[in-house]
Amino acid sequence: MGLEEGGMDSFFGTATDWQTLISKLNDVYASHVVFSEANQPVEIHILASDRRSPKAIVRDVQSALSARYGVEVDYHIISVAQISDRLPVGPGGRLTYAGFELHTLLNEFEVTVTLSRRGMQYAGKSSGSTLPFARKRTIALATLDAVKAYTGGTSFFELGSIDLLHSGGRQILITQVYCVEDCKPLIGCVYADQDADAAVAQSVLDAINRKLERYAQGE
């Protein structure tokens, strides 16, 4: 039995309700809740930052479920997997755009974006259709894939939108990227007059570089 007292009914919510609540807790990236056929919680899996101890995260989960649904959950059914969100930093710690390669096949293309930091290079790939709006999105996704390579396989960001604006006779590219941890949008903006493709990657970096530095410093 996952509960220390009482049974489950609709008042106590569904597994999805529990997951939504748990995923809102500090330092929790994702959660997965399993109920038995008798509608009892039997497994609660947490993916979280390593900034706090697993015991502290488990206590938060128990407290949240108790406050919201009035149930006391046995800590034995809660498992916590942690990933590091601290990156190496130092002088010249920001990622910079180093170039990209484009390969076209029929109505699709694959792009490889290369980023650099202190002499090291990190490549990311993505593919999509050759439609103009898809081209920008594919380059942005390849850039975020390169950022993921830089972080050792951890993805901190999701692409929100890319918009090309015209102001004062110039083209301006605005990219919105969401931070996975707190679901807050980050905005990057660069001029796109000379190289629209490079501007996509540069606008992504303009949005996330400062946030990357804070991750690296453990703030």
N, CA, C and O of each residue as an XYZ file, in Angstrom:
876
protein
N       0.847     -1.195      0.000
C       0.000      0.000      0.000
C       0.881      1.243      0.000
O       1.818      1.357      0.790
N       0.570      2.158     -0.885
C       1.367      3.368     -0.932
C       0.957      4.381      0.113
O       1.761      5.222      0.516
N      -0.325      4.307      0.571
C      -0.791      5.255      1.560
C      -0.681      4.666      2.949
O      -0.834      3.462      3.155
N      -0.413      5.539      3.887
C      -0.337      5.080      5.260
C      -1.702      5.011      5.910
O      -1.873      4.379      6.952
N      -2.690      5.675      5.281
C      -4.038      5.589      5.819
C      -5.030      5.848      4.709
O      -4.767      6.598      3.769
N      -6.207      5.190      4.845
C      -7.302      5.503      3.947
C      -7.148      4.955      2.559
O      -6.081      4.465      2.190
N      -8.220      5.034      1.777
C      -8.233      4.591      0.398
C      -8.260      5.773     -0.539
O      -8.245      6.928     -0.112
N      -8.303      5.463     -1.853
C      -8.290      6.516     -2.862
C      -9.659      6.619     -3.513
O     -10.301      5.598     -3.758
N     -10.116      7.830     -3.796
C     -11.295      8.048     -4.625
C     -11.047      9.306     -5.434
O      -9.938      9.841     -5.419
N     -12.066      9.790     -6.143
C     -11.872     10.923     -7.053
C     -11.439     12.188     -6.325
O     -10.838     13.076     -6.930
N     -11.743     12.278     -5.016
C     -11.364     13.449     -4.243
C      -9.853     13.609     -4.180
O      -9.340     14.721     -4.052
N      -9.149     12.490     -4.272
C      -7.700     12.517     -4.138
C      -6.983     12.699     -5.471
O      -5.757     12.613     -5.532
N      -7.732     12.947     -6.528
C      -7.132     13.231     -7.813
C      -6.640     12.011     -8.549
O      -6.701     10.892     -8.039
N      -6.152     12.234     -9.754
C      -5.625     11.171    -10.600
C      -4.110     11.194    -10.574
O      -3.500     12.099    -10.005
N      -3.506     10.186    -11.196
C      -2.049     10.161    -11.300
C      -1.541     11.406    -12.021
O      -0.505     11.967    -11.665
N      -2.286     11.826    -13.040
C      -1.897     13.032    -13.780
C      -1.958     14.264    -12.893
O      -1.096     15.138    -12.979
N      -2.983     14.339    -12.032
C      -3.083     15.465    -11.094
C      -1.876     15.509    -10.163
O      -1.314     16.572     -9.902
N      -1.491     14.343     -9.671
C      -0.330     14.275     -8.775
C       0.938     14.704     -9.494
O       1.751     15.449     -8.947
N       1.103     14.224    -10.733
C       2.292     14.571    -11.510
C       2.374     16.081    -11.739
O       3.446     16.677    -11.627
N       1.232     16.691    -12.061
C       1.204     18.137    -12.289
C       1.623     18.893    -11.042
O       2.396     19.849    -11.114
N       1.107     18.460     -9.893
C       1.456     19.111     -8.637
C       2.931     18.922     -8.300
O       3.618     19.885     -7.960
N       3.419     17.692     -8.392
C       4.807     17.401     -8.025
C       5.785     18.154     -8.920
O       6.812     18.643     -8.450
N       5.467     18.248    -10.207
C       6.380     18.891    -11.157
C       6.497     20.386    -10.942
O       7.386     21.025    -11.504
N       5.608     20.955    -10.133
C       5.688     22.383     -9.825
C       6.618     22.675     -8.648
O       6.919     23.836     -8.371
N       7.070     21.637     -7.959
C       7.914     21.840     -6.789
C       9.309     22.328     -7.191
O       9.781     22.042     -8.291
N       9.946     23.048     -6.309
C      11.291     23.563     -6.578
C      12.267     22.427     -6.880
O      12.293     21.408     -6.190
N      13.072     22.628     -7.930
C      14.139     21.713     -8.328
C      13.635     20.399     -8.922
O      14.432     19.495     -9.171
N      12.328     20.276     -9.155
C      11.780     19.080     -9.802
C      11.564     19.376    -11.279
O      10.876     20.334    -11.631
N      12.159     18.545    -12.149
C      12.015     18.722    -13.583
C      10.821     17.946    -14.136
O      10.114     18.434    -15.017
N      10.599     16.736    -13.617
C       9.514     15.901    -14.130
C       9.161     14.850    -13.089
O       9.935     14.581    -12.171
N       7.971     14.255    -13.246
C       7.550     13.204    -12.319
C       6.662     12.209    -13.052
O       6.056     12.522    -14.077
N       6.602     11.001    -12.496
C       5.741      9.952    -13.043
C       5.127      9.186    -11.876
O       5.842      8.647    -11.031
N       3.798      9.142    -11.838
C       3.079      8.509    -10.739
C       2.322      7.301    -11.267
O       1.665      7.379    -12.305
N       2.414      6.192    -10.560
C       1.727      4.958    -10.947
C       0.736      4.577     -9.862
O       1.100      4.469     -8.691
N      -0.529      4.371    -10.255
C      -1.558      3.869     -9.347
C      -1.820      2.401     -9.652
O      -1.693      1.969    -10.798
N      -2.185      1.637     -8.632
C      -2.544      0.235     -8.810
C      -3.981      0.131     -9.317
O      -4.685      1.134     -9.430
N      -4.407     -1.106     -9.622
C      -5.781     -1.317    -10.058
C      -6.768     -0.940     -8.959
O      -7.919     -0.606     -9.239
N      -6.319     -0.995     -7.721
C      -7.167     -0.598     -6.593
C      -7.116      0.904     -6.350
O      -7.610      1.396     -5.336
N      -6.512      1.627     -7.293
C      -6.400      3.088     -7.224
C      -5.567      3.554     -6.040
O      -5.876      4.563     -5.405
N      -4.503      2.803     -5.751
C      -3.547      3.164     -4.720
C      -2.229      3.570     -5.379
O      -1.810      2.926     -6.341
N      -1.564      4.621     -4.888
C      -0.257      4.989     -5.444
C       0.786      3.948     -5.062
O       0.956      3.635     -3.883
N       1.476      3.418     -6.051
C       2.474      2.379     -5.783
C       3.879      2.813     -6.180
O       4.861      2.262     -5.682
N       3.985      3.793     -7.069
C       5.300      4.284     -7.478
C       5.214      5.786     -7.762
O       4.277      6.251     -8.411
N       6.185      6.524     -7.277
C       6.326      7.940     -7.608
C       7.787      8.167     -7.976
O       8.676      8.059     -7.131
N       8.021      8.481     -9.236
C       9.385      8.685     -9.725
C       9.608     10.177     -9.980
O       8.782     10.842    -10.606
N      10.725     10.687     -9.489
C      11.031     12.113     -9.588
C      12.351     12.307    -10.325
O      13.332     11.622    -10.035
N      12.377     13.241    -11.281
C      13.618     13.699    -11.903
C      13.864     15.111    -11.405
O      13.051     16.008    -11.629
N      14.992     15.305    -10.727
C      15.223     16.584    -10.053
C      16.659     17.052    -10.193
O      17.543     16.300    -10.601
N      16.869     18.314     -9.843
C      18.216     18.884     -9.777
C      18.969     18.271     -8.607
O      18.365     17.723     -7.684
N      20.291     18.368     -8.653
C      21.097     17.873     -7.536
C      21.437     18.980     -6.544
O      22.332     18.825     -5.712
N      20.717     20.099     -6.637
C      21.007     21.221     -5.735
C      20.558     20.938     -4.299
O      21.054     21.558     -3.359
N      19.616     20.000     -4.130
C      19.119     19.663     -2.800
C      19.176     18.163     -2.622
O      19.261     17.417     -3.598
N      19.131     17.720     -1.381
C      19.226     16.291     -1.103
C      17.945     15.571     -1.509
O      16.872     16.174     -1.499
N      18.041     14.289     -1.866
C      16.834     13.509     -2.193
C      15.826     13.508     -1.048
O      14.618     13.555     -1.284
N      16.312     13.455      0.190
C      15.397     13.446      1.336
C      14.563     14.719      1.386
O      13.372     14.676      1.695
N      15.193     15.857      1.081
C      14.469     17.129      1.097
C      13.388     17.143      0.020
O      12.286     17.644      0.244
N      13.707     16.591     -1.148
C      12.739     16.550     -2.242
C      11.585     15.617     -1.887
O      10.425     15.936     -2.145
N      11.903     14.466     -1.297
C      10.858     13.528     -0.878
C       9.929     14.193      0.131
O       8.711     14.043      0.043
N      10.490     14.924      1.086
C       9.661     15.611      2.088
C       8.748     16.634      1.426
O       7.591     16.783      1.819
N       9.267     17.340      0.420
C       8.437     18.308     -0.301
C       7.264     17.618     -0.992
O       6.138     18.114     -0.970
N       7.545     16.463     -1.609
C       6.490     15.716     -2.290
C       5.423     15.273     -1.298
O       4.229     15.429     -1.554
N       5.851     14.723     -0.165
C       4.900     14.284      0.854
C       4.069     15.461      1.382
O       2.856     15.341      1.556
N       4.721     16.579      1.631
C       4.024     17.748      2.162
C       3.016     18.296      1.151
O       1.902     18.668      1.521
N       3.406     18.346     -0.117
C       2.518     18.872     -1.144
C       1.277     18.000     -1.298
O       0.164     18.517     -1.392
N       1.462     16.686     -1.324
C       0.326     15.769     -1.474
C      -0.572     15.797     -0.242
O      -1.793     15.684     -0.349
N       0.038     15.946      0.915
C      -0.747     16.029      2.139
C      -1.583     17.307      2.175
O      -2.756     17.283      2.545
N      -0.960     18.428      1.785
C      -1.665     19.704      1.814
C      -2.764     19.766      0.767
O      -3.845     20.298      1.020
N      -2.482     19.216     -0.417
C      -3.455     19.315     -1.519
C      -4.553     18.263     -1.425
O      -5.722     18.569     -1.660
N      -4.195     17.034     -1.087
C      -5.170     15.948     -1.130
C      -5.451     15.307      0.227
O      -6.302     14.423      0.324
N      -4.753     15.736      1.267
C      -5.012     15.209      2.593
C      -4.592     13.767      2.782
O      -5.185     13.055      3.593
N      -3.575     13.318      2.049
C      -3.108     11.934      2.158
C      -1.655     11.922      2.629
O      -0.885     12.840      2.344
N      -1.303     10.873      3.348
C       0.062     10.687      3.819
C       0.702      9.575      2.993
O       0.296      8.417      3.088
N       1.697      9.922      2.189
C       2.318      8.976      1.269
C       3.572      8.370      1.896
O       4.413      9.081      2.445
N       3.678      7.074      1.808
C       4.843      6.349      2.327
C       6.079      6.730      1.510
O       6.067      6.613      0.285
N       7.124      7.173      2.162
C       8.326      7.614      1.444
C       8.997      6.477      0.669
O       9.779      6.733     -0.247
N       8.699      5.219      1.030
C       9.327      4.082      0.352
C       8.933      3.983     -1.123
O       9.667      3.392     -1.915
N       7.788      4.551     -1.503
C       7.357      4.440     -2.908
C       7.881      5.603     -3.755
O       7.630      5.660     -4.959
N       8.606      6.525     -3.127
C       9.123      7.695     -3.848
C      10.594      7.487     -4.177
O      11.416      7.282     -3.283
N      10.919      7.540     -5.449
C      12.316      7.449     -5.884
C      12.716      8.747     -6.561
O      11.928      9.353     -7.287
N      13.948      9.167     -6.315
C      14.439     10.437     -6.848
C      15.700     10.202     -7.665
O      16.691      9.685     -7.149
N      15.665     10.578     -8.931
C      16.852     10.569     -9.787
C      17.288     12.014     -9.979
O      16.465     12.880    -10.276
N      18.583     12.276     -9.809
C      19.067     13.638     -9.881
C      20.072     13.815    -11.011
O      20.869     12.922    -11.301
N      20.018     14.981    -11.639
C      20.971     15.321    -12.690
C      21.639     16.635    -12.313
O      21.029     17.503    -11.688
N      22.892     16.766    -12.699
C      23.650     17.965    -12.371
C      23.300     19.089    -13.330
O      23.232     18.885    -14.542
N      23.079     20.265    -12.789
C      22.839     21.439    -13.640
C      23.909     22.498    -13.424
O      23.673     23.694    -13.599
N      25.100     22.025    -13.036
C      26.229     22.943    -12.866
C      27.244     22.711    -13.972
O      27.733     21.596    -14.156
N      27.551     23.753    -14.694
C      28.448     23.660    -15.836
C      29.773     24.347    -15.510
O      29.804     25.277    -14.703
N      30.871     23.899    -16.132
C      32.156     24.561    -15.905
C      32.153     25.970    -16.463
O      31.694     26.201    -17.581
N      32.663     26.906    -15.690
C      32.725     28.287    -16.152
C      34.104     28.859    -15.886
O      34.949     28.245    -15.234
N      34.295     30.036    -16.404
C      35.555     30.731    -16.219
C      35.634     31.836    -17.243
O      34.634     32.102    -17.910
N      36.752     32.488    -17.403
C      36.886     33.536    -18.399
C      36.509     33.016    -19.781
O      36.916     31.924    -20.177
N      35.735     33.802    -20.501
C      35.312     33.384    -21.827
C      34.343     32.224    -21.786
O      34.326     31.383    -22.685
N      33.523     32.181    -20.721
C      32.659     31.030    -20.511
C      31.444     30.958    -21.410
O      30.789     29.916    -21.452
N      31.117     31.995    -22.118
C      29.921     31.977    -22.945
C      30.133     31.197    -24.238
O      31.205     31.220    -24.843
N      29.079     30.513    -24.630
C      29.103     29.831    -25.922
C      28.991     30.854    -27.044
O      28.284     31.853    -26.909
N      29.680     30.611    -28.141
C      29.595     31.482    -29.313
C      29.313     30.652    -30.550
O      29.640     29.467    -30.609
N      28.706     31.287    -31.532
C      28.386     30.632    -32.800
C      29.654     30.476    -33.628
O      30.402     31.437    -33.808
N      29.901     29.258    -34.137
C      31.117     28.995    -34.908
C      30.842     28.623    -36.356
O      31.778     28.535    -37.150
N      29.579     28.402    -36.722
C      29.259     28.082    -38.108
C      28.255     26.949    -38.222
O      27.879     26.330    -37.227
N      27.824     26.686    -39.459
C      26.900     25.577    -39.659
C      27.058     24.997    -41.062
O      27.564     25.650    -41.974
N      26.610     23.755    -41.206
C      26.610     23.061    -42.483
C      25.188     22.678    -42.842
O      24.389     22.320    -41.976
N      24.880     22.757    -44.139
C      23.528     22.485    -44.607
C      23.569     21.445    -45.719
O      24.327     21.579    -46.679
N      22.742     20.403    -45.580
C      22.646     19.365    -46.599
C      21.188     19.209    -46.999
O      20.327     18.951    -46.157
N      20.914     19.368    -48.307
C      19.541     19.318    -48.800
C      19.300     18.037    -49.588
O      20.129     17.626    -50.400
N      18.135     17.405    -49.332
C      17.727     16.210    -50.049
C      16.242     16.317    -50.348
O      15.409     16.244    -49.444
N      15.909     16.493    -51.648
C      14.527     16.682    -52.087
C      13.912     17.869    -51.329
O      14.396     18.993    -51.456
N      12.856     17.633    -50.548
C      12.176     18.724    -49.853
C      12.574     18.836    -48.387
O      11.906     19.522    -47.614
N      13.650     18.170    -48.004
C      14.109     18.221    -46.632
C      15.585     18.626    -46.581
O      16.316     18.489    -47.562
N      15.994     19.118    -45.442
C      17.406     19.424    -45.269
C      17.811     19.126    -43.842
O      16.992     19.144    -42.922
N      19.099     18.852    -43.679
C      19.679     18.622    -42.355
C      20.711     19.698    -42.099
O      21.527     20.009    -42.966
N      20.674     20.260    -40.916
C      21.615     21.312    -40.576
C      22.417     20.896    -39.351
O      21.886     20.306    -38.410
N      23.698     21.216    -39.382
C      24.580     21.001    -38.242
C      25.108     22.354    -37.794
O      25.766     23.054    -38.564
N      24.823     22.720    -36.562
C      25.295     23.985    -36.000
C      26.452     23.690    -35.048
O      26.376     22.778    -34.224
N      27.507     24.463    -35.173
C      28.675     24.297    -34.306
C      28.824     25.513    -33.400
O      28.812     26.654    -33.861
N      28.964     25.248    -32.104
C      29.208     26.297    -31.120
C      30.593     26.091    -30.522
O      31.129     24.984    -30.557
N      31.162     27.136    -29.982
C      32.493     27.006    -29.397
C      32.564     27.710    -28.059
O      31.810     28.641    -27.776
N      33.483     27.240    -27.252
C      33.764     27.845    -25.950
C      35.189     27.506    -25.556
O      35.535     26.334    -25.410
N      36.001     28.509    -25.387
C      37.385     28.359    -24.928
C      38.136     27.278    -25.717
O      38.812     26.428    -25.136
N      38.008     27.325    -27.037
C      38.742     26.409    -27.899
C      38.072     25.076    -28.144
O      38.524     24.315    -28.999
N      37.002     24.766    -27.418
C      36.269     23.521    -27.607
C      35.055     23.775    -28.489
O      34.444     24.842    -28.433
N      34.713     22.781    -29.302
C      33.564     22.910    -30.188
C      32.504     21.862    -29.859
O      32.812     20.746    -29.439
N      31.235     22.260    -30.065
C      30.099     21.393    -29.766
C      29.115     21.481    -30.926
O      28.686     22.573    -31.301
N      28.758     20.329    -31.495
C      27.902     20.292    -32.672
C      26.524     19.749    -32.325
O      26.379     18.868    -31.478
N      25.513     20.294    -33.001
C      24.146     19.827    -32.839
C      23.471     19.717    -34.186
O      23.772     20.484    -35.100
N      22.552     18.761    -34.319
C      21.892     18.525    -35.604
C      20.379     18.571    -35.470
O      19.819     18.303    -34.407
N      19.733     18.918    -36.580
C      18.286     18.834    -36.678
C      17.919     18.790    -38.164
O      18.701     19.225    -39.009
N      16.749     18.274    -38.476
C      16.309     18.212    -39.871
C      14.870     18.696    -39.983
O      14.105     18.637    -39.020
N      14.513     19.174    -41.172
C      13.166     19.682    -41.399
C      12.927     19.941    -42.859
O      13.779     19.646    -43.699
N      11.762     20.495    -43.171
C      11.420     20.788    -44.560
C      12.135     22.054    -45.016
O      12.707     22.780    -44.203
N      12.098     22.311    -46.319
C      12.779     23.474    -46.882
C      11.897     24.722    -46.888
O      12.295     25.752    -47.432
N      10.708     24.646    -46.293
C       9.850     25.827    -46.197
C      10.559     26.901    -45.377
O      11.253     26.579    -44.412
N      10.394     28.178    -45.747
C      11.146     29.253    -45.075
C      11.003     29.256    -43.558
O      11.999     29.391    -42.848
N       9.766     29.107    -43.044
C       9.595     29.156    -41.588
C      10.210     27.934    -40.920
O      10.690     28.009    -39.789
N      10.190     26.796    -41.638
C      10.764     25.572    -41.085
C      12.288     25.654    -41.042
O      12.919     25.076    -40.157
N      12.869     26.359    -41.982
C      14.326     26.489    -42.036
C      14.847     27.150    -40.761
O      15.795     26.662    -40.146
N      14.225     28.263    -40.368
C      14.671     28.968    -39.160
C      14.494     28.084    -37.932
O      15.372     28.026    -37.072
N      13.363     27.401    -37.852
C      13.103     26.549    -36.690
C      14.123     25.411    -36.604
O      14.598     25.078    -35.519
N      14.451     24.823    -37.747
C      15.402     23.711    -37.760
C      16.783     24.160    -37.307
O      17.455     23.448    -36.561
N      17.211     25.335    -37.751
C      18.509     25.862    -37.319
C      18.505     26.127    -35.818
O      19.484     25.842    -35.129
N      17.396     26.673    -35.313
C      17.297     26.938    -33.875
C      17.358     25.638    -33.078
O      18.027     25.574    -32.047
N      16.663     24.602    -33.552
C      16.681     23.318    -32.846
C      18.073     22.693    -32.879
O      18.498     22.075    -31.902
N      18.781     22.848    -33.989
C      20.147     22.338    -34.074
C      21.057     23.084    -33.098
O      21.961     22.495    -32.506
N      20.809     24.382    -32.936
C      21.593     25.169    -31.981
C      21.364     24.674    -30.560
O      22.313     24.527    -29.789
N      20.106     24.416    -30.212
C      19.806     23.899    -28.873
C      20.368     22.492    -28.691
O      20.727     22.103    -27.579
N      20.444     21.734    -29.775
C      21.058     20.407    -29.689
C      22.555     20.528    -29.405
O      23.123     19.716    -28.674
N      23.188     21.546    -29.989
C      24.611     21.795    -29.707
C      24.799     22.242    -28.263
O      25.784     21.870    -27.625
N      23.868     23.034    -27.743
C      23.918     23.431    -26.333
C      23.799     22.199    -25.451
O      24.478     22.092    -24.431
N      22.940     21.276    -25.843
C      22.777     20.023    -25.092
C      24.083     19.234    -25.082
O      24.450     18.639    -24.069
N      24.782     19.235    -26.221
C      26.082     18.556    -26.278
C      27.068     19.218    -25.328
O      27.858     18.537    -24.673
N      27.025     20.536    -25.251
C      27.906     21.278    -24.340
C      27.631     20.940    -22.881
O      28.555     20.876    -22.069
N      26.362     20.724    -22.547
C      25.995     20.438    -21.162
C      26.148     18.970    -20.802
O      25.786     18.566    -19.697
N      26.678     18.164    -21.714
C      26.867     16.749    -21.412
C      25.610     15.925    -21.563
O      25.481     14.871    -20.940
N      24.671     16.393    -22.390
C      23.463     15.623    -22.665
C      22.244     16.079    -21.912
O      21.172     15.497    -22.077
N      22.368     17.101    -21.089
C      21.223     17.622    -20.342
C      20.590     18.768    -21.111
O      21.275     19.705    -21.520
N      19.285     18.689    -21.305
C      18.572     19.732    -22.033
C      17.881     20.674    -21.054
O      16.983     20.258    -20.322
N      18.290     21.925    -21.037
C      17.697     22.907    -20.136
C      16.650     23.781    -20.819
O      15.903     24.487    -20.141
N      16.583     23.745    -22.169
C      15.787     24.724    -22.891
C      14.928     24.078    -23.977
O      15.282     23.050    -24.553
N      13.773     24.724    -24.237
C      12.886     24.322    -25.319
C      12.579     25.545    -26.168
O      12.365     26.638    -25.645
N      12.559     25.351    -27.487
C      12.291     26.456    -28.405
C      10.823     26.873    -28.321
O       9.922     26.035    -28.350
N      10.602     28.190    -28.217
C       9.242     28.710    -28.195
C       8.806     29.246    -29.540
O       7.852     28.736    -30.127
N       9.488     30.271    -30.043
C       9.090     30.890    -31.304
C      10.256     31.645    -31.920
O      11.224     31.991    -31.243
N      10.139     31.892    -33.230
C      11.127     32.689    -33.965
C      10.356     33.663    -34.846
O       9.489     33.254    -35.619
N      10.667     34.944    -34.733
C       9.970     35.959    -35.522
C      10.979     36.900    -36.173
O      11.933     37.348    -35.536
N      10.752     37.190    -37.447
C      11.594     38.136    -38.186
C      10.816     39.434    -38.356
O       9.758     39.460    -38.985
N      11.350     40.506    -37.789
C      10.689     41.802    -37.833
C      11.497     42.775    -38.684
O      12.687     42.570    -38.923
N      10.835     43.834    -39.134
C      11.500     44.889    -39.891
C      11.304     46.216    -39.168
O      10.179     46.610    -38.861
N      12.404     46.892    -38.903
C      12.330     48.172    -38.199
C      13.459     49.072    -38.678
O      14.622     48.672    -38.689
N      13.110     50.281    -39.070
C      14.117     51.240    -39.510
C      14.911     50.745    -40.701
O      16.092     51.064    -40.834
N      14.279     49.970    -41.570
C      14.953     49.456    -42.747
C      15.860     48.263    -42.476
O      16.597     47.841    -43.367
N      15.824     47.718    -41.287
C      16.675     46.582    -40.938
C      15.822     45.380    -40.521
O      14.691     45.530    -40.058
N      16.393     44.190    -40.698
C      15.738     42.968    -40.270
C      16.220     42.589    -38.871
O      17.420     42.585    -38.596
N      15.284     42.276    -38.007
C      15.603     41.907    -36.635
C      14.983     40.553    -36.331
O      13.783     40.355    -36.521
N      15.801     39.624    -35.861
C      15.327     38.288    -35.528
C      15.147     38.181    -34.017
O      16.077     38.438    -33.254
N      13.943     37.799    -33.593
C      13.634     37.649    -32.174
C      13.270     36.192    -31.902
O      12.349     35.649    -32.512
N      13.989     35.575    -30.994
C      13.755     34.170    -30.647
C      13.357     34.053    -29.182
O      13.942     34.688    -28.304
N      12.350     33.227    -28.945
C      11.891     32.971    -27.576
C      12.206     31.528    -27.211
O      11.809     30.599    -27.916
N      12.916     31.348    -26.114
C      13.298     30.023    -25.635
C      12.798     29.876    -24.202
O      12.924     30.797    -23.394
N      12.230     28.713    -23.893
C      11.736     28.481    -22.540
C      12.753     27.691    -21.723
O      13.343     26.723    -22.204
N      12.941     28.116    -20.498
C      13.784     27.386    -19.563
C      12.969     26.242    -18.971
O      11.908     26.472    -18.390
N      13.453     25.015    -19.113
C      12.710     23.839    -18.672
C      12.457     23.866    -17.173
O      11.392     23.448    -16.718
N      13.427     24.356    -16.399
C      13.322     24.310    -14.941
C      12.165     25.135    -14.412
O      11.408     24.662    -13.564
N      12.013     26.380    -14.904
C      10.988     27.254    -14.333
C       9.926     27.686    -15.338
O       9.053     28.490    -15.011
N       9.995     27.152    -16.568
C       8.996     27.439    -17.614
C       8.892     28.930    -17.934
O       7.840     29.403    -18.364
N       9.971     29.660    -17.724
C       9.958     31.084    -18.023
C      10.590     31.351    -19.383
O      11.599     30.736    -19.728
N      10.000     32.275    -20.167
C      10.556     32.570    -21.498
C      11.799     33.440    -21.411
O      11.897     34.339    -20.576
N      12.742     33.150    -22.293
C      13.952     33.942    -22.443
C      13.950     34.490    -23.864
O      13.615     33.768    -24.803
N      14.314     35.743    -24.032
C      14.237     36.401    -25.329
C      15.631     36.744    -25.841
O      16.448     37.319    -25.122
N      15.892     36.376    -27.112
C      17.135     36.744    -27.772
C      16.839     37.573    -29.006
O      15.872     37.299    -29.718
N      17.651     38.576    -29.267
C      17.391     39.498    -30.376
C      18.701     39.887    -31.057
O      19.641     40.325    -30.393
N      18.766     39.727    -32.392
C      19.955     40.123    -33.164
C      19.516     40.678    -34.512
O      18.421     40.383    -34.991
N      20.375     41.478    -35.113
C      20.128     41.930    -36.483
C      20.389     40.781    -37.442
O      21.320     40.000    -37.247
N      19.562     40.679    -38.481
C      19.661     39.560    -39.419
C      19.885     40.022    -40.851
O      19.554     39.303    -41.794
N      20.445     41.220    -41.021
C      20.614     41.772    -42.366
C      21.605     40.976    -43.218
O      21.329     40.704    -44.386
N      22.751     40.600    -42.652
C      23.822     40.017    -43.443
C      23.701     38.502    -43.596
O      23.955     37.977    -44.679
N      23.325     37.805    -42.555
C      23.261     36.342    -42.596
C      22.100     35.877    -41.725
O      22.240     35.738    -40.509
N      20.951     35.638    -42.357
C      19.746     35.273    -41.608
C      19.904     33.930    -40.904
O      19.380     33.745    -39.805
N      20.621     32.988    -41.523
C      20.807     31.666    -40.913
C      21.660     31.764    -39.642
O      21.317     31.194    -38.607
N      22.764     32.490    -39.738
C      23.624     32.668    -38.570
C      22.880     33.428    -37.476
O      23.081     33.170    -36.289
N      22.020     34.369    -37.878
C      21.281     35.164    -36.907
C      20.367     34.295    -36.050
O      20.134     34.609    -34.883
N      19.845     33.204    -36.615
C      18.985     32.308    -35.844
C      19.770     31.720    -34.673
O      19.330     31.781    -33.525
N      20.931     31.152    -34.974
C      21.759     30.563    -33.919
C      22.196     31.614    -32.910
O      22.201     31.359    -31.706
N      22.560     32.786    -33.392
C      23.035     33.844    -32.506
C      21.923     34.359    -31.595
O      22.173     34.721    -30.445
N      20.688     34.390    -32.117
C      19.574     34.856    -31.292
C      19.237     33.839    -30.199
O      18.847     34.219    -29.095
N      19.388     32.547    -30.508
C      19.186     31.516    -29.487
C      20.200     31.697    -28.365
O      19.847     31.661    -27.186
N      21.470     31.894    -28.743
C      22.517     32.089    -27.736
C      22.305     33.374    -26.947
O      22.577     33.422    -25.748
N      21.818     34.416    -27.617
C      21.552     35.672    -26.928
C      20.483     35.480    -25.857
O      20.500     36.149    -24.824
N      19.551     34.558    -26.114
C      18.477     34.289    -25.155
C      18.964     33.496    -23.952
O      18.541     33.759    -22.826
N      19.847     32.532    -24.173
C      20.127     31.555    -23.107
C      21.482     31.700    -22.427
O      21.676     31.137    -21.350
N      22.428     32.432    -23.014
C      23.787     32.428    -22.463
C      23.848     32.895    -21.016
O      24.564     32.307    -20.206
N      23.108     33.940    -20.686
C      23.158     34.443    -19.315
C      22.577     33.409    -18.356
O      23.078     33.242    -17.244
N      21.526     32.718    -18.779
C      20.928     31.679    -17.931
C      21.893     30.508    -17.773
O      21.977     29.919    -16.696
N      22.615     30.167    -18.826
C      23.621     29.118    -18.736
C      24.682     29.446    -17.699
O      25.128     28.567    -16.963
N      25.087     30.706    -17.640
C      26.086     31.127    -16.664
C      25.575     30.945    -15.238
O      26.326     30.535    -14.353
N      24.298     31.252    -15.017
C      23.740     31.086    -13.680
C      23.666     29.608    -13.292
O      23.916     29.254    -12.140
N      23.325     28.751    -14.245
C      23.341     27.318    -13.971
C      24.753     26.899    -13.552
O      24.944     26.162    -12.584
N      25.721     27.389    -14.305
C      27.096     26.983    -14.063
C      27.596     27.395    -12.689
O      28.410     26.704    -12.076
N      27.102     28.523    -12.219
C      27.547     29.037    -10.934
C      26.715     28.496     -9.790
O      26.978     28.807     -8.628
N      25.685     27.666    -10.116
C      24.861     27.059     -9.082
C      23.941     28.044     -8.385
O      23.575     27.849     -7.227
N      23.565     29.107     -9.093
C      22.695     30.111     -8.463
C      21.236     29.722     -8.627
O      20.349     30.440     -8.164
